[in-house]
Amino acid sequence: MASYALTKVIEDRPDSPASDWHGEPKEAFRAVARRYGRNG
């Protein structure tokens, strides 16, 4: 299933198989936030 994600998922330590992941907002996230009146 395809998705237009508003955040990108980034691996904290790419060299470690047990690494955690976190999300960071893309520019599209900020555009949606501005459109709907939220600061982003």
HUVENWO-V518621 format. One record per pair of residues at least 6 apart in sequence whose C-alpha atoms are under 6 Angstrom apart, sorted by sequence separation. I is the first residue (numbers start at 1). J is the second residue. If there is no record, write none. Layout:
i=I j=J
i=I j=J
This chain:
i=13 j=19
i=12 j=19
i=33 j=40
i=12 j=20
i=12 j=21
i=11 j=21
i=30 j=40
i=10 j=21
i=10 j=22
i=9 j=22
i=9 j=23
i=8 j=23
i=7 j=23
i=8 j=24
i=7 j=24
i=7 j=25
i=7 j=26
i=6 j=26
i=6 j=28
i=6 j=29
